[in-house]
Amino acid sequence: MSGDSDHGLPVEPDRTGDLRLERRRDQQQWLLDWMVKTTGRTHNFAYDHREIPPEVKSYRQIPRVMEKIGRHQEAIARGAEAAGHRQSACELYYKACETYRIAQHSIFVDDHPDKMYLHGKLLECFEGCTRTADYPIERVEIEWEGVEIQRTSTRCRTLGARRRSSSSPAWTRPRRRCPIRATTSSSNGG
């Protein structure tokens, strides 16, 4: 159902039924499809490594293919956890998190059911990371402007030589490293 907006531009409903202005870039989906096919990435196209397998030929295929890969990685992680291989399980859960992140990132509509499902799977896998990690991972939810924002962080051991005094310049202090970086996301599926 098409209509006219106050600005004289056509208004087209998207897949969720919302009426939104169609932008000129929406007519250029072929360019995004070509970039995904040639670079294997959803964004940051200048990097050399592929995030997306070569079987993906268009941007619309990303959620389906990446969800399948994420499900496989998650199943292997669950098996590793059941067998008592905690480090392998943690790494596999994290890989599944990243795969689900890529899958949900390629869906542009915020409250789309598929995006919300994939974001839920991402959170499930991250819970697997917190269960199997050999260091504490804390999840904190902060209410901000009516939305809960989730923040996860770890307390890392300092890796490096001897401990330097805090009066030394920051660039001479040992760096902190964590296998899982802190993440922030809203709890409403995006």
N, C-alpha and C positions, 0 to 999 in steps of 0.2 A: 504494500500500500504506500504510494508516494503522495507527498503533499508539498506545499510551499511553506517556507519559513518566513519570518518577518523580514529577512534580508534578501529575499528573492532567490535563495539557493534551494535546490531540491533537498528534501529530507527523506532519507531512506531508513527503514527499520533494520537493525542488525539481527543476529541470530537469537538474541534474548528478547526481542520485541521492543527494545528502546529505540526511540527516534533520535538520530544523531545526524549532524551535517556530514555529508560525504566530502572528504578532503581530496585535493588533487593527487596527493601521494597514494591514495587508495586505488587509483587507476594504474599504479606502477608496481603492482605485485610481481610482475615478471622479473623486475630487477632484483628483488629480494630472493625470489626463487633461483635466479641465476647465481647470486652470491653464495647461497647455501650449497648449491650443487658444486660450484667450483672451489670454494674455500672450506666447506664442511663446518661452518660456524654460523651461529645465530646472530652474533654481534661481534664487535672487535675483530673485524675481518683481516686486520693486518698480521695477526698472529699466525704462525706457521702450522701448528698442530690442529688436527681435525677434532671436533667435538661430536660431530654427527657422522654416522656411518655412510659410506658411499651409496647405499641403497636408497637414501633419501634424495628424491629428485625435486621436491618442492617444499616450501615452508609449511604447508598444511599437513604434510606427512610426518613432521617432526614429533608431535605429541604421541601418535600411535606407535611409531617405531621406538622412540625413547622409553615409552611406558613398558613396552615388551622387554627391552633390555634391562630396565630398572627392576621389573618383576623377577627376571632371571637372577640378577645380582642379589636381590633381597632374599630369594630362596636359598642361594648358596650361602649367604651370610647367616641365615637362620640355621642351616645345617652345620656350619662351622661353630656357631654358638652352642648348639645342642651337643656337638662332639667335644666341647670344652676348649676349642681353639679361639680364645678371646681376642687376641691381637688380630688374627686373620678376620674374624667376624667384625671387629671394629672397622678395619680398613674396607671391607666389603660393604658394610652398612653405609660408610661415608661415600663410597663410589655410587651406591644406589641413590643416596641423597643428591649428589651432583647430577645424576642422570635424570631424576625426577625434577630437579630445578630447571634443567634445560628444557624438559618437556613442557612444564607449565609456563615457562618464560615465553614460549612461542605462541601462546594463546593471548590475544590482545584484550579480550573482554574480561574485566576484572572478576565479575561474579558468575562467570560461565561455569556450569556444573563440572565439566572436564577439568578446568583449571583448579577448582576447589578440591576435586578428587586427587589430582596429582600433588597439590600442596599438602593435603592430608597424608599421602604416602611419603612425601619428603619428611614430614614431622615424625611419622612412625619410624622411619629408618634412622632419623637422628636420635630418637629415644633408644634405638638399638645401639647406637654409638655410645650414648651415656651409660647404658647398662654394661657394655663390654670393655669400656676404656679402663686402663689401669691407673687412671688419675681422676680426680673429681671434676665433673662438669655440672655446673649449676645453671638452672633455668629460672629466670626472673621475669614476671609479667608486670608491666607498668601501664597504668591507665593514663591515656593522653588524648584529650579531645574526644572522649567517648569511645575510644578504641583501645584495646589492650595490645600493647607492643611487647613481643617476646624477645628477650635478650639471653643468650647463652654465653657463658664464658668459662674458662678454665683457670686454675691456679697452676702456673707452670714452674717447674724447677729451672733454675738458671743453668744454662749450659755454657761451658767455657772454662777457662783456666781459673785462677784464684779470684776471690771476691775483691773488688776494688772499693775504695771508700766512696761515699756518695758525693764527696766534694770533687771527684774527678769529673772531667767533661763527659757529657753524654756519649759522645762518639767513642770514648775509650772504655766504657762499661760493657760487660758481656751482654750479648743479645739473648733475649728470651725466645724460645721456640716451642711451639705446640703443634702436634699433629692435626688438631682440629681447631680451626680458627673461630673466633666469635662471630655469631650471626644475629641478625635482627630481622624480624618479619612481623607483620600484623596478624592477629589471630582471626581475621575475617576472610582468610583465604588468599591473600595477595601478598 
